[in-house]
Amino acid sequence: MSFKSFFANIFKLIKSVLFNKYIIVLIAFGVYITFFDHYSLISRWKSHQKIKEMELERKYYEDEIAKNKQLLNKLQKDDAYLEKFAREKYFMRNRGEEIFIIKED
């Protein structure tokens, strides 16, 4: 078998596979599903990425809510902590006290 006839046989095989009506329909269907359909693979992938992002955001806010509930509980039950919190966060003071705010650069 010569080199030329080998490539001719390969070319015939590829040609018969590519021009098979079932293969053409399958390729067209794949392209349609991937790019043009309302529920295309690309839009599904984007939706999946958005869902993952929103789940992370939800977890962050759930953690923040838990922290704030814990802080609120502590502020409602402990008067000494409430006074410390008010002094540190809101710069409140008692009568006769002076507050010096030192900012570090």
Distance bins in CASP14 RR format, pairs under 12 A and 6 or more apart:
PFRMAT RR
TARGET T0000
AUTHOR 0000-0000-0000
RMODE 2
METHOD distances of the structure
MODEL  1
1 7 0 0 0 0 0 1 0 0 0 0 0
1 8 0 0 0 0 0 1 0 0 0 0 0
1 9 0 0 0 0 1 0 0 0 0 0 0
1 10 0 0 0 0 0 1 0 0 0 0 0
2 8 0 0 0 0 1 0 0 0 0 0 0
2 9 0 0 0 0 0 1 0 0 0 0 0
3 9 0 0 0 0 0 1 0 0 0 0 0
3 10 0 0 0 0 0 1 0 0 0 0 0
4 10 0 0 0 0 0 1 0 0 0 0 0
4 11 0 0 0 0 0 1 0 0 0 0 0
5 11 0 0 0 0 0 1 0 0 0 0 0
5 12 0 0 0 0 0 1 0 0 0 0 0
6 12 0 0 0 0 0 1 0 0 0 0 0
6 13 0 0 0 0 0 1 0 0 0 0 0
7 13 0 0 0 0 0 1 0 0 0 0 0
7 14 0 0 0 0 0 1 0 0 0 0 0
8 14 0 0 0 0 0 1 0 0 0 0 0
8 15 0 0 0 0 0 1 0 0 0 0 0
9 15 0 0 0 0 0 1 0 0 0 0 0
9 16 0 0 0 0 0 1 0 0 0 0 0
10 16 0 0 0 0 0 1 0 0 0 0 0
10 17 0 0 0 0 0 1 0 0 0 0 0
11 17 0 0 0 0 0 1 0 0 0 0 0
11 18 0 0 0 0 0 1 0 0 0 0 0
12 18 0 0 0 0 0 1 0 0 0 0 0
12 19 0 0 0 0 0 1 0 0 0 0 0
13 19 0 0 0 0 0 1 0 0 0 0 0
13 20 0 0 0 0 0 1 0 0 0 0 0
14 20 0 0 0 0 0 1 0 0 0 0 0
14 23 0 0 0 0 0 1 0 0 0 0 0
15 23 0 0 0 0 0 1 0 0 0 0 0
16 22 0 0 0 0 0 1 0 0 0 0 0
16 23 0 0 0 0 1 0 0 0 0 0 0
17 23 1 0 0 1 0 0 0 0 0 0 0
17 24 0 0 0 0 0 1 0 0 0 0 0
17 26 0 0 0 0 0 1 0 0 0 0 0
17 27 0 0 0 0 0 1 0 0 0 0 0
18 24 1 0 0 1 0 0 0 0 0 0 0
18 26 0 0 0 0 0 1 0 0 0 0 0
18 27 0 0 0 0 1 0 0 0 0 0 0
19 25 0 0 0 0 0 1 0 0 0 0 0
19 27 0 0 0 0 0 1 0 0 0 0 0
20 26 0 0 0 0 1 0 0 0 0 0 0
20 27 0 0 0 0 0 1 0 0 0 0 0
21 27 0 0 0 0 0 1 0 0 0 0 0
21 28 0 0 0 0 0 1 0 0 0 0 0
22 28 0 0 0 0 0 1 0 0 0 0 0
22 29 0 0 0 0 0 1 0 0 0 0 0
23 29 0 0 0 0 0 1 0 0 0 0 0
23 30 0 0 0 0 0 1 0 0 0 0 0
24 30 0 0 0 0 0 1 0 0 0 0 0
24 31 0 0 0 0 0 1 0 0 0 0 0
25 31 0 0 0 0 0 1 0 0 0 0 0
25 32 0 0 0 0 0 1 0 0 0 0 0
26 32 0 0 0 0 0 1 0 0 0 0 0
26 33 0 0 0 0 0 1 0 0 0 0 0
27 33 0 0 0 0 0 1 0 0 0 0 0
27 34 0 0 0 0 0 1 0 0 0 0 0
28 34 0 0 0 0 0 1 0 0 0 0 0
28 35 0 0 0 0 0 1 0 0 0 0 0
28 36 0 0 0 0 0 1 0 0 0 0 0
29 35 0 0 0 0 0 1 0 0 0 0 0
29 36 0 0 0 0 0 1 0 0 0 0 0
29 37 0 0 0 0 1 0 0 0 0 0 0
30 36 0 0 0 0 1 0 0 0 0 0 0
30 37 0 0 0 0 1 0 0 0 0 0 0
30 40 0 0 0 0 1 0 0 0 0 0 0
30 41 0 0 0 0 1 0 0 0 0 0 0
31 37 0 0 0 0 1 0 0 0 0 0 0
31 40 0 0 0 0 0 1 0 0 0 0 0
31 41 0 0 0 0 0 1 0 0 0 0 0
31 42 0 0 0 0 0 1 0 0 0 0 0
32 38 0 0 0 0 0 1 0 0 0 0 0
32 39 0 0 0 0 0 1 0 0 0 0 0
32 40 0 0 0 0 1 0 0 0 0 0 0
32 41 0 0 0 0 0 1 0 0 0 0 0
33 39 0 0 0 0 1 0 0 0 0 0 0
33 40 1 0 0 1 0 0 0 0 0 0 0
33 41 1 0 0 1 0 0 0 0 0 0 0
33 42 0 0 0 0 1 0 0 0 0 0 0
33 43 0 0 0 0 0 1 0 0 0 0 0
33 44 0 0 0 0 0 1 0 0 0 0 0
34 40 1 0 0 1 0 0 0 0 0 0 0
34 41 1 0 1 0 0 0 0 0 0 0 0
34 42 1 0 0 1 0 0 0 0 0 0 0
34 43 0 0 0 0 0 1 0 0 0 0 0
34 44 0 0 0 0 0 1 0 0 0 0 0
34 45 0 0 0 0 0 1 0 0 0 0 0
35 41 0 0 0 0 1 0 0 0 0 0 0
35 42 1 0 0 1 0 0 0 0 0 0 0
35 43 0 0 0 0 1 0 0 0 0 0 0
36 42 0 0 0 0 1 0 0 0 0 0 0
36 43 0 0 0 0 0 1 0 0 0 0 0
37 43 0 0 0 0 1 0 0 0 0 0 0
37 44 0 0 0 0 1 0 0 0 0 0 0
38 44 0 0 0 0 0 1 0 0 0 0 0
38 47 0 0 0 0 0 1 0 0 0 0 0
39 45 0 0 0 0 0 1 0 0 0 0 0
39 46 0 0 0 0 0 1 0 0 0 0 0
39 47 0 0 0 0 1 0 0 0 0 0 0
40 46 0 0 0 0 1 0 0 0 0 0 0
40 47 0 0 0 0 0 1 0 0 0 0 0
41 47 0 0 0 0 0 1 0 0 0 0 0
41 48 0 0 0 0 0 1 0 0 0 0 0
42 48 0 0 0 0 0 1 0 0 0 0 0
42 49 0 0 0 0 0 1 0 0 0 0 0
43 49 0 0 0 0 0 1 0 0 0 0 0
43 50 0 0 0 0 0 1 0 0 0 0 0
44 50 0 0 0 0 0 1 0 0 0 0 0
44 51 0 0 0 0 0 1 0 0 0 0 0
45 51 0 0 0 0 0 1 0 0 0 0 0
45 52 0 0 0 0 0 1 0 0 0 0 0
46 52 0 0 0 0 0 1 0 0 0 0 0
46 53 0 0 0 0 0 1 0 0 0 0 0
47 53 0 0 0 0 0 1 0 0 0 0 0
47 54 0 0 0 0 0 1 0 0 0 0 0
48 54 0 0 0 0 0 1 0 0 0 0 0
48 55 0 0 0 0 0 1 0 0 0 0 0
49 55 0 0 0 0 0 1 0 0 0 0 0
49 56 0 0 0 0 0 1 0 0 0 0 0
50 56 0 0 0 0 0 1 0 0 0 0 0
50 57 0 0 0 0 0 1 0 0 0 0 0
51 57 0 0 0 0 0 1 0 0 0 0 0
51 58 0 0 0 0 0 1 0 0 0 0 0
52 58 0 0 0 0 0 1 0 0 0 0 0
52 59 0 0 0 0 0 1 0 0 0 0 0
53 59 0 0 0 0 0 1 0 0 0 0 0
53 60 0 0 0 0 0 1 0 0 0 0 0
54 60 0 0 0 0 0 1 0 0 0 0 0
54 61 0 0 0 0 0 1 0 0 0 0 0
55 61 0 0 0 0 0 1 0 0 0 0 0
55 62 0 0 0 0 0 1 0 0 0 0 0
56 62 0 0 0 0 0 1 0 0 0 0 0
56 63 0 0 0 0 0 1 0 0 0 0 0
57 63 0 0 0 0 0 1 0 0 0 0 0
57 64 0 0 0 0 0 1 0 0 0 0 0
58 64 0 0 0 0 0 1 0 0 0 0 0
58 65 0 0 0 0 0 1 0 0 0 0 0
59 65 0 0 0 0 0 1 0 0 0 0 0
59 66 0 0 0 0 0 1 0 0 0 0 0
60 66 0 0 0 0 0 1 0 0 0 0 0
60 67 0 0 0 0 0 1 0 0 0 0 0
61 67 0 0 0 0 0 1 0 0 0 0 0
61 68 0 0 0 0 0 1 0 0 0 0 0
62 68 0 0 0 0 0 1 0 0 0 0 0
62 69 0 0 0 0 0 1 0 0 0 0 0
63 69 0 0 0 0 0 1 0 0 0 0 0
63 70 0 0 0 0 0 1 0 0 0 0 0
64 70 0 0 0 0 0 1 0 0 0 0 0
64 71 0 0 0 0 0 1 0 0 0 0 0
65 71 0 0 0 0 0 1 0 0 0 0 0
65 72 0 0 0 0 0 1 0 0 0 0 0
66 72 0 0 0 0 0 1 0 0 0 0 0
66 73 0 0 0 0 0 1 0 0 0 0 0
67 73 0 0 0 0 0 1 0 0 0 0 0
67 74 0 0 0 0 0 1 0 0 0 0 0
68 74 0 0 0 0 0 1 0 0 0 0 0
68 75 0 0 0 0 0 1 0 0 0 0 0
69 75 0 0 0 0 0 1 0 0 0 0 0
69 76 0 0 0 0 0 1 0 0 0 0 0
70 76 0 0 0 0 0 1 0 0 0 0 0
70 77 0 0 0 0 0 1 0 0 0 0 0
70 81 0 0 0 0 0 1 0 0 0 0 0
71 77 0 0 0 0 0 1 0 0 0 0 0
71 78 0 0 0 0 0 1 0 0 0 0 0
71 81 0 0 0 0 1 0 0 0 0 0 0
71 82 0 0 0 0 0 1 0 0 0 0 0
71 85 0 0 0 0 1 0 0 0 0 0 0
71 89 0 0 0 0 0 1 0 0 0 0 0
72 78 0 0 0 0 0 1 0 0 0 0 0
72 81 0 0 0 0 0 1 0 0 0 0 0
72 82 0 0 0 0 0 1 0 0 0 0 0
72 85 0 0 0 0 0 1 0 0 0 0 0
73 81 0 0 0 0 0 1 0 0 0 0 0
73 82 0 0 0 0 0 1 0 0 0 0 0
74 80 0 0 0 0 0 1 0 0 0 0 0
74 81 1 0 1 0 0 0 0 0 0 0 0
74 82 0 0 0 0 1 0 0 0 0 0 0
74 84 0 0 0 0 0 1 0 0 0 0 0
74 85 0 0 0 0 1 0 0 0 0 0 0
75 81 1 0 0 1 0 0 0 0 0 0 0
75 82 1 0 1 0 0 0 0 0 0 0 0
75 83 0 0 0 0 0 1 0 0 0 0 0
75 84 0 0 0 0 1 0 0 0 0 0 0
75 85 1 0 0 1 0 0 0 0 0 0 0
75 86 0 0 0 0 1 0 0 0 0 0 0
75 89 0 0 0 0 0 1 0 0 0 0 0
76 82 0 0 0 0 1 0 0 0 0 0 0
76 85 0 0 0 0 0 1 0 0 0 0 0
78 84 0 0 0 0 1 0 0 0 0 0 0
78 85 0 0 0 0 1 0 0 0 0 0 0
79 85 0 0 0 0 0 1 0 0 0 0 0
79 86 0 0 0 0 0 1 0 0 0 0 0
80 86 0 0 0 0 0 1 0 0 0 0 0
80 87 0 0 0 0 0 1 0 0 0 0 0
81 87 0 0 0 0 0 1 0 0 0 0 0
81 88 0 0 0 0 0 1 0 0 0 0 0
81 89 0 0 0 0 0 1 0 0 0 0 0
82 88 0 0 0 0 0 1 0 0 0 0 0
82 89 0 0 0 0 0 1 0 0 0 0 0
82 90 0 0 0 0 0 1 0 0 0 0 0
82 92 0 0 0 0 0 1 0 0 0 0 0
83 89 0 0 0 0 0 1 0 0 0 0 0
83 90 0 0 0 0 0 1 0 0 0 0 0
83 92 0 0 0 0 1 0 0 0 0 0 0
83 93 0 0 0 0 0 1 0 0 0 0 0
83 94 0 0 0 0 1 0 0 0 0 0 0
83 97 0 0 0 0 0 1 0 0 0 0 0
84 90 0 0 0 0 0 1 0 0 0 0 0
84 92 0 0 0 0 0 1 0 0 0 0 0
85 91 0 0 0 0 0 1 0 0 0 0 0
85 92 0 0 0 0 1 0 0 0 0 0 0
86 92 1 0 1 0 0 0 0 0 0 0 0
86 93 0 0 0 0 1 0 0 0 0 0 0
86 94 0 0 0 0 0 1 0 0 0 0 0
86 99 0 0 0 0 0 1 0 0 0 0 0
87 93 1 0 0 1 0 0 0 0 0 0 0
87 94 0 0 0 0 1 0 0 0 0 0 0
87 97 0 0 0 0 1 0 0 0 0 0 0
87 99 0 0 0 0 1 0 0 0 0 0 0
87 101 0 0 0 0 0 1 0 0 0 0 0
88 99 0 0 0 0 0 1 0 0 0 0 0
88 101 0 0 0 0 0 1 0 0 0 0 0
90 99 0 0 0 0 0 1 0 0 0 0 0
90 101 0 0 0 0 0 1 0 0 0 0 0
91 97 0 0 0 0 0 1 0 0 0 0 0
91 98 0 0 0 0 0 1 0 0 0 0 0
91 99 1 0 1 0 0 0 0 0 0 0 0
91 100 0 0 0 0 0 1 0 0 0 0 0
91 101 1 0 0 1 0 0 0 0 0 0 0
91 102 0 0 0 0 0 1 0 0 0 0 0
92 99 0 0 0 0 1 0 0 0 0 0 0
93 99 1 0 1 0 0 0 0 0 0 0 0
93 100 0 0 0 0 0 1 0 0 0 0 0
93 101 0 0 0 0 0 1 0 0 0 0 0
END
